[in-house]
Amino acid sequence: MLEKDITKLGLSDKEAKIYLASLELGPSPVQIISQKSKVNRATTYVIIDSLMEMGLMSTYDEGKKTYFVAEQPERLLDFLKNEKSVVEKKLELLQEKMPELKSLISNVSGKPKIKYFEGLEGLRAVQRDFIDSLREGEEIYIFLPMDDFSRTNLKESADNLVKEKVDKRIKTKIIYTSRNGRWKEYEKKEEIKSKEYLYIDYSKYPFNGGMNLYGNKIFMIDYLGKMGGIVIENKTLADMLKRFFELIWSCHKK
């Protein structure tokens, strides 16, 4: 049972056999360790080298003989701490490289990927994707029916993500409309959150659906129907709609 438990710490079956045999024997030559652990002599040499690299065994010469000795069990703690440190560094590297890895994913069929989200939690998951998908300094472009949006709980969850957006220097440009006219106080309050607003006259350009453009994704919401939306993942379509957004933005700003 002890041997089986030791393998759960990251040692192989043979490493566990030889370490425990050496621990029980004390300083011993390879032949004795091989007999005790029931691992053939040639393999025992290889395993001992591996355990020495882990800091779990050491060696010394006495006369013409070479002895190998298992380090105290406390060294297993050092071994695990080192393994934990290695894993943490690997996780940091993976998180750093995740955007690059994702960018390599090829859409073999060439067709846009479409996902449907229903309910408030589903839409909140997409809002979370804004942070996870974008690299530092990128932008989100939004078409927003302000009256309808403000009546949902999405505004509260969006506000909760503000700090993470600011930390990643993610900027947001919003073209919005409202049946009640321009929300001047709201715009002024939101200026510190790296957001810019452009008001569109609802009487001339009424729209009640929302659209968010970020990375290579298009997130569309129907605020008047059943709470839900779709995400279309396609770089060509997303880039095209971003250009439309920029055209509207630049024309109206002028």
N, C-alpha and C positions, 0 to 999 in steps of 0.2 A: 504493500500500500504506500509506503514511504517513497519507493522508487517511482510509482505512478504519480504521486503528488509533486515530486521534484520536476518531472517532465512538464508540469503545468507552469513552471516558472520560466520555461523557455529552453530547457535542455532536451536533447534528443534522448531516446531510450538508452543508447549505449553510453552517452555522456553521463546520464544519471547512474547507470550501473557502475561505471568506473569510478566516478566521484565518491559514491557511497562505499564502494569496496575499499578505496584508498583511505577514506575517512576512518573506516573500521580497522584497517590494517596498520595504519601509521606508515612511516617511511619504509618503502618497499621497492624492490626492483620490478621491472616490467613483467617478468615471468610470473611472479607471485600475484600481481594485480590482475593479470590476464586469467589466471586460474580461479581467483576469487570471484571475479565479475562474470566469468564464463564468456568472455569475448576473446577472439583469437589474437595471438600476440601481435601480428602485423597491424591489425586494426586498433589495438590498444595503444600503440605508439602514436597513431594518427589522432585518436581521441584525446590522448594526454596533451598533445600539442594544442588542440583546440581548447581544452580546459585551461591550459596555461595562458593562452591569449585572453581568455575571459577573466583571468586573475584568480581562478579557483584551484589551481595546482602549481606547485613549484618543484624544482629539482636541485640536487647537489651530488657531488662525487665524494666517495669515501674509499680511499685506496683505489683499487681497479674497478670498483662497482659504482654504478649510477643508481641513485635512489630517487623516487618520486613520492611527493607527499601532498595530501589534500589540504588546502587552506581551511581555516576555521569557518564554520557555517555562517558567521557574521559577514563573510565576504560575499555571500549570496545576496545580501542586502545591497552592497556596493554594486554588484552586477546588475541588479534590477533597477537601481537608481540610474545607472549609466544607460541601460536600455530605455528607460523612460525619457531621459534627456535626448537620446537619438531619435525616438519616435516624435517628440515634441518639435525637434528641428525639421523632421520630415514633413510634419503637418504644416509648419510655417511655410516651407518651400512649396508644398502643394497648394496652399491657399494663395500664395503669391503667383503661382503659374496657372491657376485655374482659368482666368480669363483667356490666356493664350491657348490652353488646351481646348476650351470650349469653341474658340474661333476656328479650330481645325476640323470640327465636326462638319462633315459634308452632307448636304441634303441630296442623296443619290438620285432620288426620283425627280428632283428639280421642282417639285410641287411645294407650295407654302404649307407649313405645318400649322394646323389649327387646333386650339384647345378651348373647350367651353368651361366656364366657371359659373356656378349658381350660388345664390345666397351671399350674405354679407361676409362670411368667413372666406368664401372662395375669392371674392374681390379683394379682400385684405391680403390674401396670399399673393395676388398679382402686384399689389402695392409693395409688398416685401421684395418682390422680384426686381422692382426698380433699383433698389439698393444693391442687391446681389449681382445683377447682370452688368451694371455699368462700371466702367473704370473711372478712376479719379479724374475729375475735370470735365467729364462728359455732360451732355444736356438732356433734359426731358422737354418735349414739346407737347402742349396740351390744348385741346379744344374743349371748353368747359361751359355748360349751362349752369351758371352760378346759383340761381334760385333753387333748382332741383338738387344740385350737389349739396348745398348747405342744409337741406332737409334730411340728408342721410347721415348715418354714423361713419361714413367713409372719411368725412372731413376730420373727425377726431383721430382716427387711426393714421391719417396722413400727417397730422400734426405731431404724432408720436414718433414719426420717422425723421423729423426735421433735423435733429442733431446729427444723425448718421449721414444725412445728405450733406450737411455743412462740413462735417469731418472729411468727406470724400470730395469736397468742392464740386458737388453736382449742382448745376444751375437749372432753373426751371423757367421756361417762357410759357405764358398762358394767354391764349386768345379766348376771351369769355364774353358771354352775352347775358343780359338780365332784363326781365320784363319791368323791373323797378329802376332801371337806369344804372349809371355807373356806381360801383362800390368804392368810393374814394377813400373812406376811412380804412376799409379792409386792405386796400392796396398799400396805403401808407404804413399800416401795421406790419404787413408782410415783407416790406422792403429789406428788412434785416435778415431774412431767411433765404437770400440769394434767389428771389423770385422777381420776375418782371411781368407786367400785365399790359394787355391791349384790349380795350373795351370795344365791342361791336354792337351797333344799334339793333336791338331785337326786332323792332318793327320792320327793318329792312332785311335782316338775315336771321330769322328765327331758327334755332336748332335746340333740340331737347336731348340729344344723345351726346355722349362724351367720347373723346378719342385721345389716347396718350401714345406718343411716339418716343421710343427709347431703344437705343442699340439697334438691333435688327428686328424689333418687335412692334406690333401695332395692337394696342389694347382698346377695345371699343365697348362702351357701356350704354344700355338703354335705361335712362333714369325714370322714365314714365311707365314702362312695362314691369314685368317680373324682375326683381333684383337679380342681375346677372350680366355676363359679358363674354366676349371672346378675345383670345389672343392669337394673332396671326404672326407667325415667325417666317419672315422672308426679307432678306436684305434689300432686294430690288424695290419691292413695294414700300418698305419702310423709308428708304432713301427718297423715293419719289414723293411720298406724302410730306416728308420733311422739307423738300424744296417748295412744295405748295404752301406749307406753313410759312416759310421764310419769305415767299413772295407776298403773301397777305400781310405779314408783319411789316415788311419794309414799305409797302405801298401805303398802308394806313398810318405808319409812323411819320411818313413824309407829309 
